[in-house]
Amino acid sequence: GENVEQHPSTLSVQEGDSAVIKCTYSDSASNYFPWYKQELGKRPQLIIDIRSNVGEKKDQRIAVTLNKTAKHFSLHITETQPEDSAVYFCAASLNYGGSQGNLIFGKGTKLSVKP
Amino acid sequence: SAVISQKPSRDICQRGTSLTIQCQVDSQVTMMFWYRQQPGQSLTLIATANQGSEATYESGFVIDKFPISRPNLTFSTLTVSNMSPEDSSIYLCVVAGGWLGTDTQYFGPGTRLTVL
């Protein structure tokens, strides 16, 4: 089955710097890769996702890149702000024919942005 | 996105008892999943709740311990049976499909369970 590895487990940056979180997956059939942000005591919230037919996607300060050959995808946050501090999870799934496969999550990255 | 509610939001239970968690969505969805998040850990899929048929369980989870119902496209329940302290966790309902589109999965607010 699918296995998702996520690095680093913790990341500390200065406000205004960039943050990069990397994930690798094992199942080449996986075709959907979302990123979730979880603030303390709250539910995970989808922040960006990418499908396997796209190499890069950007939404304001957040971008995700996907390398299907190497089976890895990354989250990039630019101009970090203290409110970006949270745990970030990557995930992978196989979605087909309008059906959603279950998400396999990485272990999470705790991002701390220091003012 | 969908409005997803879970009941109860939290509970403290005694060892050996059972708790049923409800998940209600404000629109019909294709898929409903149940995840567990142990303290400080990642998210682990327990099972996929299938409408009108038995749930599909992941390795390490069994129906006797985590019976699941899904009577329609907007509602599901997860029961944690014969609880032990190791079951202390946040249980999350996740939904996808239908009105929500083809890929995105949305999390419910979670149920924080503490077993003494």
Contacts between the chains, C-beta under 8 A, distances in Angstrom:
chain1	res1	chain2	res2	distance
A	32	B	103	5.2
A	34	B	103	7.7
A	34	B	104	7.2
A	34	B	105	7.2
A	36	B	107	7.7
A	43	B	92	6.7
A	43	B	107	4.3
A	43	B	108	6.7
A	43	B	109	5.4
A	43	B	110	5.5
A	44	B	43	7.0
A	44	B	92	7.9
A	44	B	107	5.0
A	45	B	107	7.4
A	46	B	104	6.0
A	46	B	105	7.6
A	46	B	106	7.1
A	49	B	103	6.7
A	49	B	104	6.7
A	51	B	103	7.0
A	89	B	42	6.5
A	89	B	43	6.7
A	95	B	102	6.7
A	95	B	103	5.4
A	98	B	30	7.5
A	98	B	97	7.1
A	98	B	102	5.6
A	99	B	30	6.9
A	99	B	31	7.1
A	99	B	97	7.2
A	100	B	30	6.9
A	100	B	31	4.8
A	100	B	96	4.1
A	100	B	97	5.6
A	100	B	102	7.3
A	100	B	103	6.4
A	100	B	105	6.2
A	102	B	33	5.9
A	102	B	45	4.9
A	102	B	48	6.1
A	102	B	58	7.6
A	103	B	33	7.8
A	103	B	43	7.6
A	103	B	45	7.1
A	103	B	94	7.6
A	103	B	105	6.0
A	104	B	45	7.6
A	105	B	42	4.9
A	105	B	43	4.6
A	105	B	44	7.7
A	106	B	42	6.6
A	107	B	41	7.6
A	107	B	42	4.7
A	108	B	41	7.9
A	108	B	42	5.2
